[in-house]
Amino acid sequence: MSTMIPLSHPAPKLPPERVAKVAGYGMRSSSDGYLFRPTSVEDLRYLLQLAKETGRQIVLRGAGRSYGDANIGSECIIVDITRMNRVLSWNPHTGIIDCEAGVTVEGLWRTTIEDGYWPPVVSGTMFPTMAGALGMNIHGKNSFKVGTLGDQALELEVLFPTGELRVLTPADDLFYQVISSAGLLGIITRVKLKMKEVHSGNLKVLAVSCESWDEQFEVFEKFEHNSDYLVSWIDCFGKGKELGRGQIHVAWYQDEPYAFPPSLKPESQDLPDTILGAFPKSVVWRFLKLLNNRPGMRFVNWAKHHASMLLGNGKEIEQSLVGFSFLLDYVPNWRNAYLPGGFIQYQTFVPRAKAKEVFTKQLQLQQEAKLESFLGVLKLHKPDKFIFSHAVDGYSLAMDFKVTKKNWKRIQELCHKMNDVVLEAGGRFYFAKDSTLRKSDVEGYLGEETLAKFRALKTELDPDTLLTSNLAKRLGLF
């Protein structure tokens, strides 16, 4: 049964008590809108009709984990999908889960792990919804091996702004357009996925410290074909011969000599709420805030690099699937350390042959501008065929930049310079991480043919242009 109030006639007015300020995950971008949290497809139909009758547009929002302005819309109806969060069916014999689109990555693993299954692709946080994760087509530390989440999806149910409800599978061309389209073509309402069978809740993790970009790429290539996960932390303050220094983590699934190993119990995967069993992690962000400046983070990165060389290099440890996968969830409210101005995450994807050249230039540009990223993360990818694909046969580098009133214009200028380097190398970008792309950048990496196809689909599937976002408007996507 719908929880929404039926439309009245004459045309209703949007209730002022629904007005709320919402922000992207980086807290740099925010806007006011009319916030609704539907619980059914009927509620969604109501909101589509409400938008038409009130002359408003709709912004789709999952858990709000996109960093920039992809999930916000000024004076729009904001549709928060998080209450549509039921697991509809789970079959431990086939590994197939069918769920509403508001189920989170955490909801997936908590449902299936006791039966020996893990989500096939996860982001660095467990809180994105399936609708948001597929709308942005998230990737993980195993992207080089299995691709994106969209590559693992078996079926989608999508409500289009015309009111049509369709079931899409990989046999449908539209399947590859809805996934990655940033919530601009239709509303994903249900998802069916094939989960990954595992025989332990732990991974074997090898740490390898690297002194340069050359060492980074050498280690990635060494383990690319015989590992399950690959990721590297990059010290963006490293200079000269140490440009690109950092630490790679290589991981493998484990087997355990038990039918039901204790590591597959959900409680064994829960992250601890204290450090060393005593210090509450809930207050750690306050200490991080004291160091969250250029001198402080230069020291933190330097200390981390040298500690990795002296203590962890070449050592193997056992780590839980949750502990390895969701580092962004390890310290609660860590992003508050970036207040009051927030931060942006900037991620570029570059073909193999150009990766060293591009990433070297990007770090040099940051250092010249004295705007070094406080955190860099290197991953390896393979291409896909989704419409707004960010993936390449190559590498990505994600970087966090603290925003202040004084440096925001300079950060934008820096990102535009880095964009030019990426485009010249045939690289790509990712809307879930974007805050600074220009319309010309999008035209440069997606190309006229892809944009024309998207706009034709937009006209067909959303003739009243109900679905939008501040990102879509900023980039002139339609």
Secondary structure, DSSP 8 states (H G I E B T S, - for coil): ---S----SS-----GGGEEEEE-TTBS-EEEEEEE---SHHHHHHHHHHHHHHT--EEEESSS-SSSSTT--TTSEEEE-TT---EEEEETTTTEEEEETT-BHHHHHHHHGGGTEE-SS--SSS--BHHHHHHHT---TTHHHH--GGGGEEEEEEE-TTS-EEEE-TTSTTHHHHTTSTTSS-EEEEEEEE-EE-B-SEEEEEEEEESSHHHHHHHHHHHTTS-SEEEEEE-TT--GGGTT-EEEEEEEE-B-SSSS-GGGSHHHHS--SEETTTEEGGGHHHHHHHH-SHHHHHHHHHHHHHHIIIIITT-EEEEEHHHHH-GGGSSTTGGGGGTTT-EEEEEEEEEHHHHHHHHHHHHHHHHHHT---SEEEEEEE-----TT----SEEEEEEEEE--TTTHHHHHHHHHHHHHHHHHTT-EE-GGG-SS--HHHHHHHHHHHHHHHHHHHHHHH-TT--B--HHHHHHT--
